């Protein structure tokens, strides 16, 4: 969805994840593009986990990277569960909330470890598209 939203059409770099063979042929070029552009990096153990659900924290970092916002530091985002947001996602969560791209769930929770639904992903992508102009 991200590749299509951004209109990326180039060929990405060779995938070197240890589970690259698990990435479907239909998705390999899109994954290669977002990795090459630094929007996604995979996990510290060298995997990409193509069949895993993406968490709200992970999608926040991916979208922040896609709009070229460097999320340094660990600012408070103003969510009721700020303490549950991993340090690597705090800056992204704060940026996305401040710009109306990704808001909280019931009770003003960010719910960083919950899987992002397709509806949430589409909403975040559309909001990102509006921000990019």
N, CA and C atoms as an extended XYZ file, in Angstrom:
399
Properties=species:S:1:pos:R:3:atomname:S:1:resname:S:1:resid:I:1 pbc="F F F"
N         0.818       -1.196        0.000 N   UNK     1
C         0.000        0.000        0.000 CA  UNK     1
C         0.863        1.262        0.000 C   UNK     1
N         1.939        1.244        0.781 N   UNK     2
C         2.800        2.423        0.871 CA  UNK     2
C         3.443        2.730       -0.471 C   UNK     2
N         3.933        1.708       -1.150 N   UNK     3
C         4.585        1.895       -2.454 CA  UNK     3
C         3.606        2.493       -3.451 C   UNK     3
N         2.382        1.995       -3.467 N   UNK     4
C         1.375        2.521       -4.387 CA  UNK     4
C         0.972        3.947       -4.026 C   UNK     4
N         0.832        4.234       -2.733 N   UNK     5
C         0.463        5.581       -2.299 CA  UNK     5
C         1.513        6.598       -2.711 C   UNK     5
N         2.781        6.213       -2.585 N   UNK     6
C         3.873        7.120       -2.932 CA  UNK     6
C         4.178        7.145       -4.426 C   UNK     6
N         3.579        6.219       -5.184 N   UNK     7
C         3.815        6.171       -6.623 CA  UNK     7
C         5.217        5.729       -6.986 C   UNK     7
N         5.818        4.876       -6.152 N   UNK     8
C         7.174        4.396       -6.430 CA  UNK     8
C         7.139        3.400       -7.581 C   UNK     8
N         8.043        3.563       -8.528 N   UNK     9
C         8.032        2.697       -9.702 CA  UNK     9
C         9.396        2.087      -10.007 C   UNK     9
N        10.432        2.497       -9.303 N   UNK    10
C        11.774        2.016       -9.590 CA  UNK    10
C        11.995        0.623       -9.023 C   UNK    10
N        13.092        0.025       -9.431 N   UNK    11
C        13.499       -1.253       -8.879 CA  UNK    11
C        14.328       -0.988       -7.637 C   UNK    11
N        14.039       -1.703       -6.572 N   UNK    12
C        14.768       -1.515       -5.325 CA  UNK    12
C        16.038       -2.339       -5.281 C   UNK    12
N        16.769       -2.181       -4.211 N   UNK    13
C        18.018       -2.911       -4.004 CA  UNK    13
C        17.733       -4.387       -3.742 C   UNK    13
N        18.754       -5.197       -3.879 N   UNK    14
C        18.621       -6.625       -3.608 CA  UNK    14
C        18.279       -6.832       -2.135 C   UNK    14
N        17.326       -7.721       -1.885 N   UNK    15
C        16.921       -8.003       -0.511 CA  UNK    15
C        17.893       -8.992        0.118 C   UNK    15
N        18.368       -8.678        1.308 N   UNK    16
C        19.354       -9.529        1.979 CA  UNK    16
C        18.835      -10.094        3.301 C   UNK    16
N        17.556       -9.983        3.549 N   UNK    17
C        16.995      -10.539        4.776 CA  UNK    17
C        17.122      -12.054        4.752 C   UNK    17
N        17.316      -12.659        5.916 N   UNK    18
C        17.462      -14.112        5.940 CA  UNK    18
C        16.156      -14.827        5.587 C   UNK    18
N        15.051      -14.118        5.630 N   UNK    19
C        13.768      -14.699        5.240 CA  UNK    19
C        13.227      -14.089        3.942 C   UNK    19
N        14.115      -13.580        3.102 N   UNK    20
C        13.698      -12.955        1.831 CA  UNK    20
C        12.891      -13.898        0.955 C   UNK    20
N        13.190      -15.186        1.024 N   UNK    21
C        12.470      -16.160        0.202 CA  UNK    21
C        10.993      -16.230        0.583 C   UNK    21
N        10.651      -15.782        1.773 N   UNK    22
C         9.259      -15.795        2.226 CA  UNK    22
C         8.462      -14.601        1.722 C   UNK    22
N         9.150      -13.630        1.130 N   UNK    23
C         8.463      -12.452        0.591 CA  UNK    23
C         7.895      -12.838       -0.766 C   UNK    23
N         6.598      -12.725       -0.931 N   UNK    24
C         5.959      -13.107       -2.185 CA  UNK    24
C         6.535      -12.349       -3.371 C   UNK    24
N         6.548      -13.003       -4.518 N   UNK    25
C         7.098      -12.382       -5.729 CA  UNK    25
C         6.406      -11.057       -6.031 C   UNK    25
N         5.110      -10.973       -5.776 N   UNK    26
C         4.343       -9.758       -6.049 CA  UNK    26
C         4.778       -8.598       -5.165 C   UNK    26
N         5.401       -8.879       -4.004 N   UNK    27
C         5.765       -7.831       -3.051 CA  UNK    27
C         7.255       -7.521       -3.019 C   UNK    27
N         8.076       -8.350       -3.653 N   UNK    28
C         9.527       -8.198       -3.517 CA  UNK    28
C        10.039       -6.833       -3.960 C   UNK    28
N         9.596       -6.336       -5.089 N   UNK    29
C        10.096       -5.044       -5.556 CA  UNK    29
C         9.642       -3.907       -4.643 C   UNK    29
N         8.418       -3.963       -4.179 N   UNK    30
C         7.932       -2.936       -3.260 CA  UNK    30
C         8.708       -2.932       -1.959 C   UNK    30
N         8.960       -4.109       -1.410 N   UNK    31
C         9.755       -4.210       -0.185 CA  UNK    31
C        11.159       -3.683       -0.446 C   UNK    31
N        11.741       -4.071       -1.573 N   UNK    32
C        13.096       -3.611       -1.912 CA  UNK    32
C        13.157       -2.090       -2.006 C   UNK    32
N        12.126       -1.480       -2.559 N   UNK    33
C        12.104       -0.020       -2.688 CA  UNK    33
C        12.026        0.680       -1.334 C   UNK    33
N        11.123        0.231       -0.467 N   UNK    34
C        10.995        0.908        0.824 CA  UNK    34
C        12.217        0.672        1.705 C   UNK    34
N        12.868       -0.467        1.542 N   UNK    35
C        14.105       -0.726        2.283 CA  UNK    35
C        15.219        0.172        1.757 C   UNK    35
N        15.347        0.244        0.436 N   UNK    36
C        16.393        1.079       -0.168 CA  UNK    36
C        16.228        2.548        0.221 C   UNK    36
N        14.994        3.010        0.323 N   UNK    37
C        14.721        4.401        0.680 CA  UNK    37
C        14.767        4.655        2.188 C   UNK    37
N        15.012        3.604        2.969 N   UNK    38
C        15.135        3.754        4.418 CA  UNK    38
C        13.821        3.876        5.154 C   UNK    38
N        12.724        3.516        4.501 N   UNK    39
C        11.422        3.606        5.159 CA  UNK    39
C        11.187        2.429        6.099 C   UNK    39
N        11.763        1.276        5.745 N   UNK    40
C        11.673        0.074        6.573 CA  UNK    40
C        13.055       -0.561        6.604 C   UNK    40
N        13.367       -1.191        7.739 N   UNK    41
C        14.692       -1.774        7.880 CA  UNK    41
C        14.698       -3.245        8.254 C   UNK    41
N        13.594       -3.801        8.607 N   UNK    42
C        13.599       -5.162        9.107 CA  UNK    42
C        13.979       -5.176       10.574 C   UNK    42
N        14.294       -6.354       11.062 N   UNK    43
C        14.561       -6.537       12.486 CA  UNK    43
C        16.046       -6.771       12.739 C   UNK    43
N        16.451       -6.589       13.984 N   UNK    44
C        17.861       -6.708       14.354 CA  UNK    44
C        18.445       -8.081       14.063 C   UNK    44
N        17.603       -9.111       14.026 N   UNK    45
C        18.103      -10.462       13.776 CA  UNK    45
C        18.217      -10.778       12.285 C   UNK    45
N        18.058       -9.777       11.423 N   UNK    46
C        18.226       -9.969        9.986 CA  UNK    46
C        16.988      -10.435        9.248 C   UNK    46
N        15.844      -10.454        9.920 N   UNK    47
C        14.607      -10.885        9.273 CA  UNK    47
C        13.764       -9.682        8.871 C   UNK    47
N        12.838       -9.939        7.951 N   UNK    48
C        11.861       -8.934        7.554 CA  UNK    48
C        10.472       -9.293        8.097 C   UNK    48
N        10.219      -10.584        8.270 N   UNK    49
C         8.938      -11.101        8.772 CA  UNK    49
C         7.775      -10.668        7.881 C   UNK    49
N         7.811      -11.067        6.609 N   UNK    50
C         6.795      -10.605        5.669 CA  UNK    50
C         5.375      -11.065        5.981 C   UNK    50
N         5.239      -12.127        6.734 N   UNK    51
C         3.903      -12.638        7.026 CA  UNK    51
C         3.390      -12.212        8.394 C   UNK    51
N         4.168      -11.420        9.111 N   UNK    52
C         3.747      -10.944       10.428 CA  UNK    52
C         2.863       -9.709       10.278 C   UNK    52
N         2.004       -9.511       11.256 N   UNK    53
C         1.211       -8.282       11.279 CA  UNK    53
C         2.137       -7.127       11.635 C   UNK    53
N         1.832       -5.942       11.153 N   UNK    54
C         2.620       -4.761       11.495 CA  UNK    54
C         1.960       -4.083       12.692 C   UNK    54
N         2.771       -3.748       13.684 N   UNK    55
C         2.216       -3.093       14.870 CA  UNK    55
C         2.005       -1.607       14.593 C   UNK    55
N         1.235       -0.989       15.455 N   UNK    56
C         0.995        0.450       15.319 CA  UNK    56
C         2.290        1.227       15.517 C   UNK    56
N         3.184        0.746       16.375 N   UNK    57
C         4.486        1.400       16.555 CA  UNK    57
C         5.309        1.292       15.275 C   UNK    57
N         5.302        0.120       14.643 N   UNK    58
C         6.071       -0.079       13.412 CA  UNK    58
C         5.530        0.767       12.266 C   UNK    58
N         4.208        0.829       12.136 N   UNK    59
C         3.649        1.635       11.050 CA  UNK    59
C         3.931        3.116       11.296 C   UNK    59
N         3.951        3.536       12.559 N   UNK    60
C         4.259        4.938       12.867 CA  UNK    60
C         5.662        5.299       12.393 C   UNK    60
N         6.628        4.437       12.670 N   UNK    61
C         8.010        4.704       12.247 CA  UNK    61
C         8.115        4.676       10.728 C   UNK    61
N         7.460        3.716       10.096 N   UNK    62
C         7.503        3.610        8.635 CA  UNK    62
C         6.945        4.869        7.978 C   UNK    62
N         5.809        5.344        8.442 N   UNK    63
C         5.190        6.535        7.856 CA  UNK    63
C         6.041        7.772        8.118 C   UNK    63
N         6.589        7.882        9.313 N   UNK    64
C         7.455        9.020        9.620 CA  UNK    64
C         8.667        9.029        8.696 C   UNK    64
N         9.245        7.849        8.464 N   UNK    65
C        10.366        7.752        7.522 CA  UNK    65
C         9.931        8.124        6.107 C   UNK    65
N         8.723        7.728        5.724 N   UNK    66
C         8.229        7.999        4.369 CA  UNK    66
C         8.050        9.490        4.104 C   UNK    66
N         7.696       10.251        5.135 N   UNK    67
C         7.524       11.695        4.935 CA  UNK    67
C         8.818       12.458        5.195 C   UNK    67
N         9.887       11.718        5.467 N   UNK    68
C        11.194       12.344        5.627 CA  UNK    68
C        11.396       13.046        6.946 C   UNK    68
N        10.613       12.670        7.930 N   UNK    69
C        10.742       13.275        9.260 CA  UNK    69
C        11.675       12.420       10.102 C   UNK    69
N        12.749       12.994       10.576 N   UNK    70
C        13.673       12.264       11.437 CA  UNK    70
C        13.132       12.337       12.853 C   UNK    70
N        12.882       11.180       13.433 N   UNK    71
C        12.295       11.149       14.775 CA  UNK    71
C        13.372       10.822       15.800 C   UNK    71
N        14.052       11.840       16.245 N   UNK    72
C        15.099       11.687       17.262 CA  UNK    72
C        14.514       12.003       18.633 C   UNK    72
N        15.122       11.441       19.642 N   UNK    73
C        14.687       11.718       21.001 CA  UNK    73
C        13.462       10.911       21.378 C   UNK    73
N        12.966       11.168       22.553 N   UNK    74
C        11.806       10.437       23.046 CA  UNK    74
C        10.770       11.390       23.625 C   UNK    74
N        10.193       12.241       22.789 N   UNK    75
C         9.192       13.183       23.293 CA  UNK    75
C         7.914       12.466       23.712 C   UNK    75
N         7.207       13.072       24.614 N   UNK    76
C         5.906       12.545       25.011 CA  UNK    76
C         4.908       12.887       23.909 C   UNK    76
N         4.116       11.908       23.530 N   UNK    77
C         3.138       12.124       22.471 CA  UNK    77
C         1.799       12.594       23.027 C   UNK    77
N         1.590       12.440       24.315 N   UNK    78
C         0.324       12.853       24.910 CA  UNK    78
C        -0.725       11.763       24.906 C   UNK    78
N        -0.305       10.518       24.695 N   UNK    79
C        -1.232        9.394       24.765 CA  UNK    79
C        -1.284        8.884       26.201 C   UNK    79
N        -2.398        8.306       26.587 N   UNK    80
C        -2.545        7.760       27.934 CA  UNK    80
C        -1.535        6.650       28.205 C   UNK    80
N        -1.087        5.974       27.154 N   UNK    81
C        -0.139        4.865       27.304 CA  UNK    81
C         1.248        5.208       26.752 C   UNK    81
N         1.646        6.468       26.847 N   UNK    82
C         2.974        6.894       26.371 CA  UNK    82
C         4.089        5.993       26.895 C   UNK    82
N         3.971        5.557       28.138 N   UNK    83
C         5.031        4.739       28.738 CA  UNK    83
C         5.182        3.385       28.053 C   UNK    83
N         4.175        2.949       27.303 N   UNK    84
C         4.230        1.666       26.605 CA  UNK    84
C         4.801        1.787       25.193 C   UNK    84
N         4.963        3.002       24.690 N   UNK    85
C         5.511        3.203       23.349 CA  UNK    85
C         7.019        2.979       23.419 C   UNK    85
N         7.561        2.060       22.581 N   UNK    86
C         9.007        1.817       22.611 CA  UNK    86
C         9.774        3.098       22.285 C   UNK    86
N        10.954        3.238       22.879 N   UNK    87
C        11.762        4.441       22.650 CA  UNK    87
C        11.975        4.714       21.168 C   UNK    87
N        12.168        3.647       20.358 N   UNK    88
C        12.439        3.821       18.936 CA  UNK    88
C        11.223        4.338       18.170 C   UNK    88
N        10.047        4.348       18.792 N   UNK    89
C         8.831        4.806       18.111 CA  UNK    89
C         8.235        6.067       18.731 C   UNK    89
N         8.762        6.532       19.857 N   UNK    90
C         8.173        7.681       20.558 CA  UNK    90
C         8.152        8.948       19.697 C   UNK    90
N         9.260        9.264       19.053 N   UNK    91
C         9.310       10.461       18.217 CA  UNK    91
C         8.322       10.385       17.066 C   UNK    91
N         8.194        9.201       16.480 N   UNK    92
C         7.252        9.013       15.369 CA  UNK    92
C         5.813        9.158       15.836 C   UNK    92
N         5.486        8.547       16.971 N   UNK    93
C         4.122        8.647       17.500 CA  UNK    93
C         3.770       10.104       17.780 C   UNK    93
N         4.706       10.846       18.360 N   UNK    94
C         4.462       12.260       18.663 CA  UNK    94
C         4.277       13.071       17.383 C   UNK    94
N         5.142       12.857       16.391 N   UNK    95
C         5.050       13.590       15.124 CA  UNK    95
C         3.727       13.307       14.421 C   UNK    95
N         3.343       12.036       14.345 N   UNK    96
C         2.113       11.676       13.639 CA  UNK    96
C         0.879       12.223       14.351 C   UNK    96
N         0.886       12.215       15.677 N   UNK    97
C        -0.255       12.777       16.410 CA  UNK    97
C        -0.321       14.289       16.197 C   UNK    97
N         0.811       14.963       16.322 N   UNK    98
C         0.846       16.425       16.176 CA  UNK    98
C         0.378       16.875       14.796 C   UNK    98
N         0.597       16.036       13.792 N   UNK    99
C         0.223       16.385       12.418 CA  UNK    99
C        -1.087       15.748       11.973 C   UNK    99
N        -1.802       15.105       12.900 N   UNK   100
C        -3.102       14.526       12.595 CA  UNK   100
C        -3.058       13.344       11.651 C   UNK   100
N        -1.900       12.695       11.543 N   UNK   101
C        -1.765       11.557       10.628 CA  UNK   101
C        -2.226       10.267       11.291 C   UNK   101
N        -1.881       10.087       12.556 N   UNK   102
C        -2.238        8.867       13.286 CA  UNK   102
C        -2.635        9.268       14.696 C   UNK   102
N        -3.884        9.016       15.029 N   UNK   103
C        -4.409        9.422       16.325 CA  UNK   103
C        -4.570        8.213       17.234 C   UNK   103
N        -4.998        8.456       18.447 N   UNK   104
C        -5.161        7.386       19.413 CA  UNK   104
C        -6.439        6.592       19.206 C   UNK   104
N        -6.506        5.510       19.943 N   UNK   105
C        -7.691        4.664       19.954 CA  UNK   105
C        -8.542        5.060       21.163 C   UNK   105
N        -9.521        4.247       21.499 N   UNK   106
C       -10.383        4.520       22.652 CA  UNK   106
C        -9.548        4.853       23.877 C   UNK   106
N        -9.964        5.865       24.613 N   UNK   107
C        -9.258        6.257       25.822 CA  UNK   107
C        -7.927        6.932       25.555 C   UNK   107
N        -7.765        7.508       24.359 N   UNK   108
C        -6.524        8.188       23.977 CA  UNK   108
C        -5.301        7.284       24.127 C   UNK   108
N        -5.456        6.020       23.731 N   UNK   109
C        -4.343        5.069       23.773 CA  UNK   109
C        -3.710        4.973       22.392 C   UNK   109
N        -2.385        4.916       22.356 N   UNK   110
C        -1.696        4.681       21.093 CA  UNK   110
C        -1.703        3.197       20.759 C   UNK   110
N        -1.695        2.345       21.768 N   UNK   111
C        -1.716        0.888       21.596 CA  UNK   111
C        -0.580        0.437       20.680 C   UNK   111
N         0.673        0.707       21.066 N   UNK   112
C         1.807        0.489       20.176 CA  UNK   112
C         2.042       -0.952       19.747 C   UNK   112
N         1.671       -1.912       20.572 N   UNK   113
C         1.934       -3.307       20.232 CA  UNK   113
C         0.750       -3.992       19.552 C   UNK   113
N        -0.360       -3.287       19.407 N   UNK   114
C        -1.507       -3.859       18.694 CA  UNK   114
C        -1.243       -3.824       17.197 C   UNK   114
N        -1.762       -4.817       16.507 N   UNK   115
C        -1.633       -4.847       15.051 CA  UNK   115
C        -2.459       -3.718       14.448 C   UNK   115
N        -1.909       -3.073       13.453 N   UNK   116
C        -2.648       -2.039       12.722 CA  UNK   116
C        -3.628       -2.740       11.786 C   UNK   116
N        -4.878       -2.339       11.826 N   UNK   117
C        -5.863       -2.928       10.920 CA  UNK   117
C        -5.679       -2.335        9.523 C   UNK   117
N        -6.270       -2.980        8.543 N   UNK   118
C        -6.207       -2.440        7.175 CA  UNK   118
C        -6.847       -1.054        7.128 C   UNK   118
N        -7.947       -0.884        7.855 N   UNK   119
C        -8.622        0.418        7.877 CA  UNK   119
C        -7.711        1.487        8.469 C   UNK   119
N        -7.000        1.151        9.544 N   UNK   120
C        -6.060        2.112       10.133 CA  UNK   120
C        -4.938        2.437        9.156 C   UNK   120
N        -4.412        1.401        8.496 N   UNK   121
C        -3.317        1.615        7.543 CA  UNK   121
C        -3.756        2.530        6.406 C   UNK   121
N        -4.943        2.302        5.871 N   UNK   122
C        -5.449        3.144        4.782 CA  UNK   122
C        -5.639        4.581        5.263 C   UNK   122
N        -6.204        4.750        6.444 N   UNK   123
C        -6.412        6.096        6.990 CA  UNK   123
C        -5.091        6.823        7.184 C   UNK   123
N        -4.104        6.134        7.738 N   UNK   124
C        -2.788        6.742        7.957 CA  UNK   124
C        -2.145        7.113        6.623 C   UNK   124
N        -2.247        6.230        5.631 N   UNK   125
C        -1.669        6.526        4.315 CA  UNK   125
C        -2.342        7.729        3.667 C   UNK   125
N        -3.662        7.802        3.762 N   UNK   126
C        -4.371        8.954        3.193 CA  UNK   126
C        -3.986       10.246        3.905 C   UNK   126
N        -3.899       10.197        5.227 N   UNK   127
C        -3.485       11.380        5.982 CA  UNK   127
C        -2.058       11.787        5.629 C   UNK   127
N        -1.181       10.802        5.421 N   UNK   128
C         0.197       11.077        5.017 CA  UNK   128
C         0.219       11.739        3.643 C   UNK   128
N        -0.607       11.232        2.749 N   UNK   129
C        -0.683       11.767        1.394 CA  UNK   129
C        -1.114       13.235        1.422 C   UNK   129
N        -2.083       13.564        2.266 N   UNK   130
C        -2.548       14.947        2.409 CA  UNK   130
C        -1.423       15.824        2.948 C   UNK   130
N        -0.682       15.335        3.928 N   UNK   131
C         0.425       16.104        4.498 CA  UNK   131
C         1.504       16.381        3.457 C   UNK   131
N         1.793       15.374        2.631 N   UNK   132
C         2.830       15.529        1.603 CA  UNK   132
C         2.391       16.485        0.512 C   UNK   132
N         1.076       16.641        0.365 N   UNK   133
C         0.543       17.570       -0.627 CA  UNK   133
C         0.677       17.028       -1.980 C   UNK   133
